[in-house]
Amino acid sequence: MQRLLVLVFFVFLLGGCAEVPKETVSLPSPAKRPLVIEPKKEETPIVLSIPRVPVAKKWKYVVVHHSASPSGSADAFDYFHRVKRGWEGGLGYHFVIGNGHGSGDGQVEVGHRWLYQSHGAHAGQAEYNQRGIGICLVGNFEEDYPSPQQMANLVALIRELQQLCDVPSENVVLHRHIRDTECPGRNFPYYEVLAQLLR
């Protein structure tokens, strides 16, 4: 044990302290491109910094979805919602969390609906669209599982939303809790998420 400690100390002296990259947040272009939130790597648990906007008092729920697709991003879903579905407001979610196929693994993209504090188009029920913050994880969790980075950043995001909007953990729901759907899939670990939320 003593030799191990000496070895670790020696490696530390040789390697020095690596500088941790600073948090980066890109600003949206006039085309309403989503913001990207990078977690602060040096902190445990993961801490995200949601862009500071005047938060509406209406938020009461957080609704979790999956994209039911192997890849995607906020831009891709915005295109689909706007062009294919004909939704004038485009991207129906407030946040999208990537899986490494179309956007980074665990990358949190902030949609214009959060930036402008506008209602969602994700739940299929007026109450949850008007008062629910929609988060979509890229992936099909009927067939696969969310990545560890997706899950870590989802929990960090929900915890920050709980603090900003005073959302109790019992109001963090899955899409299937409010509509006849399998979303976000049978492999989504809902109770693991709940166990890590603010009470």
C-alpha positions as CSV (number, residue, x, y, z in Angstrom):
1,M,0.0,0.0,0.0
2,Q,2.8,2.4,0.9
3,R,4.6,1.6,-2.4
4,L,1.3,2.4,-4.3
5,L,1.0,5.8,-2.6
6,V,4.7,6.6,-3.4
7,L,4.0,5.6,-7.1
8,V,0.9,7.7,-7.3
9,F,2.8,10.7,-5.8
10,F,5.7,10.2,-8.3
11,V,3.3,10.0,-11.3
12,F,1.6,13.2,-10.0
13,L,4.9,15.0,-9.8
14,L,5.8,13.9,-13.3
15,G,2.4,14.7,-14.9
16,G,1.5,17.9,-13.0
17,C,-2.0,19.1,-12.9
18,A,-3.9,19.1,-16.1
19,E,-5.9,22.2,-16.8
20,V,-9.6,21.5,-16.9
21,P,-11.4,23.0,-20.0
22,K,-13.7,25.9,-19.2
23,E,-17.5,25.6,-19.8
24,T,-18.5,26.5,-23.3
25,V,-21.9,27.6,-24.5
26,S,-22.4,28.7,-28.1
27,L,-24.9,31.4,-28.8
28,P,-27.9,30.8,-31.1
29,S,-27.8,32.2,-34.6
30,P,-30.7,34.2,-36.0
31,A,-32.0,30.9,-37.3
32,K,-32.7,29.8,-33.7
33,R,-30.0,27.2,-33.6
34,P,-30.0,25.3,-30.3
35,L,-27.5,26.2,-27.6
36,V,-25.1,23.5,-26.5
37,I,-24.4,23.1,-22.8
38,E,-21.2,21.4,-21.8
39,P,-21.0,20.1,-18.2
40,K,-18.3,21.5,-16.0
41,K,-15.9,18.5,-16.0
42,E,-14.2,19.2,-12.6
43,E,-17.4,19.0,-10.5
44,T,-19.1,16.0,-9.1
45,P,-22.0,15.5,-9.5
46,I,-22.2,16.9,-13.0
47,V,-23.4,20.5,-13.0
48,L,-24.9,22.1,-16.1
49,S,-25.5,25.8,-16.5
50,I,-28.7,26.5,-18.3
51,P,-28.7,29.8,-20.1
52,R,-30.1,32.4,-17.8
53,V,-33.5,33.6,-19.2
54,P,-36.4,35.1,-17.3
55,V,-38.1,31.8,-16.2
56,A,-41.8,31.7,-16.6
57,K,-43.8,30.9,-13.5
58,K,-46.0,28.4,-15.4
59,W,-43.7,25.4,-15.4
60,K,-45.0,22.5,-13.2
61,Y,-43.7,19.3,-14.9
62,V,-40.7,17.8,-16.6
63,V,-41.7,15.3,-19.3
64,V,-39.0,12.8,-20.5
65,H,-39.1,11.4,-24.0
66,H,-36.9,9.3,-26.4
67,S,-36.6,10.1,-30.1
68,A,-37.3,6.4,-31.0
69,S,-34.6,6.8,-33.6
70,P,-30.9,5.7,-33.5
71,S,-29.6,9.2,-34.3
72,G,-30.7,12.8,-34.2
73,S,-30.1,16.3,-32.9
74,A,-32.1,19.4,-32.1
75,D,-31.6,20.6,-35.6
76,A,-32.8,17.4,-37.2
77,F,-35.9,17.2,-35.0
78,D,-36.6,20.9,-35.6
79,Y,-36.5,20.2,-39.4
80,F,-38.8,17.2,-39.0
81,H,-41.3,19.0,-36.8
82,R,-41.3,22.1,-38.9
83,V,-41.2,20.6,-42.4
84,K,-42.6,17.1,-42.2
85,R,-45.2,17.8,-39.5
86,G,-45.9,21.4,-40.4
87,W,-45.5,22.7,-36.9
88,E,-44.9,26.5,-37.2
89,G,-43.0,26.5,-33.9
90,G,-40.6,23.8,-35.0
91,L,-38.8,21.7,-32.4
92,G,-41.4,20.5,-29.9
93,Y,-39.0,19.9,-27.1
94,H,-37.3,22.4,-24.8
95,F,-34.1,20.3,-24.5
96,V,-32.5,17.4,-26.5
97,I,-29.7,15.2,-25.1
98,G,-27.6,13.5,-27.8
99,N,-26.3,10.0,-28.0
100,G,-23.2,10.5,-30.1
101,H,-25.0,10.0,-33.4
102,G,-26.0,13.3,-34.8
103,S,-24.9,15.2,-31.7
104,G,-22.4,14.5,-29.0
105,D,-22.9,11.7,-26.4
106,G,-24.7,13.5,-23.5
107,Q,-24.6,16.8,-25.3
108,V,-27.4,19.0,-24.0
109,E,-29.0,21.2,-26.7
110,V,-31.3,24.0,-25.6
111,G,-34.2,24.6,-28.0
112,H,-35.8,28.0,-28.7
113,R,-38.9,27.0,-26.7
114,W,-36.8,27.2,-23.5
115,L,-35.0,30.3,-24.6
116,Y,-38.3,32.1,-25.3
117,Q,-40.1,30.3,-22.4
118,S,-42.8,29.1,-24.8
119,H,-45.1,26.1,-24.5
120,G,-43.9,22.7,-25.9
121,A,-45.4,20.5,-28.5
122,H,-44.3,17.1,-27.1
123,A,-46.8,15.7,-24.7
124,G,-50.0,15.3,-26.7
125,Q,-52.0,16.8,-23.8
126,A,-52.6,20.5,-23.4
127,E,-51.8,20.7,-19.6
128,Y,-48.4,19.0,-20.1
129,N,-47.6,21.0,-23.3
130,Q,-48.4,24.3,-21.6
131,R,-46.9,23.6,-18.2
132,G,-44.4,20.8,-18.9
133,I,-40.7,21.1,-19.9
134,G,-40.0,18.5,-22.6
135,I,-36.7,16.7,-22.7
136,C,-35.9,14.3,-25.5
137,L,-33.0,11.8,-25.3
138,V,-31.8,10.7,-28.7
139,G,-32.2,6.9,-29.1
140,N,-34.7,4.1,-29.2
141,F,-35.0,2.7,-25.7
142,E,-37.3,-0.1,-26.7
143,E,-34.3,-1.6,-28.4
144,D,-31.2,0.0,-26.7
145,Y,-30.3,1.8,-23.5
146,P,-29.5,5.4,-22.9
147,S,-25.7,6.0,-22.5
148,P,-24.2,6.7,-19.1
149,Q,-23.4,10.2,-20.3
150,Q,-27.0,10.8,-21.4
151,M,-28.2,9.7,-18.0
152,A,-25.8,11.7,-16.0
153,N,-26.6,14.9,-18.0
154,L,-30.3,14.2,-17.8
155,V,-30.2,14.0,-14.1
156,A,-28.1,17.1,-13.8
157,L,-30.5,19.0,-16.2
158,I,-33.6,17.9,-14.3
159,R,-32.0,18.9,-11.0
160,E,-31.3,22.4,-12.3
161,L,-34.8,22.7,-13.7
162,Q,-36.2,21.6,-10.3
163,Q,-34.3,24.4,-8.6
164,L,-35.2,27.0,-11.3
165,C,-38.8,26.1,-11.6
166,D,-39.6,24.5,-8.2
167,V,-40.7,21.2,-9.9
168,P,-41.1,18.4,-7.3
169,S,-39.7,15.0,-8.1
170,E,-43.2,13.5,-8.3
171,N,-43.9,15.9,-11.3
172,V,-41.0,14.4,-13.3
173,V,-42.9,12.0,-15.5
174,L,-42.4,9.9,-18.6
175,H,-44.4,10.5,-21.8
176,R,-46.1,7.2,-21.3
177,H,-47.5,8.3,-17.9
178,I,-49.6,10.9,-19.6
179,R,-50.4,9.4,-23.0
180,D,-50.9,5.9,-24.5
181,T,-47.4,5.4,-25.8
182,E,-44.3,3.3,-24.9
183,C,-42.1,6.5,-24.9
184,P,-39.4,6.6,-23.6
185,G,-39.2,2.9,-24.1
186,R,-39.0,-0.1,-21.8
187,N,-35.3,0.2,-21.2
188,F,-35.4,3.7,-19.8
189,P,-34.4,3.5,-16.1
190,Y,-37.0,5.8,-14.6
191,Y,-36.6,4.8,-11.0
192,E,-32.8,5.3,-11.1
193,V,-33.5,8.8,-12.3
194,L,-36.0,9.5,-9.6
195,A,-33.6,8.3,-6.9
196,Q,-31.2,11.0,-7.8
197,L,-33.6,14.0,-8.0
198,L,-34.2,16.7,-5.5
199,R,-36.9,16.0,-3.0
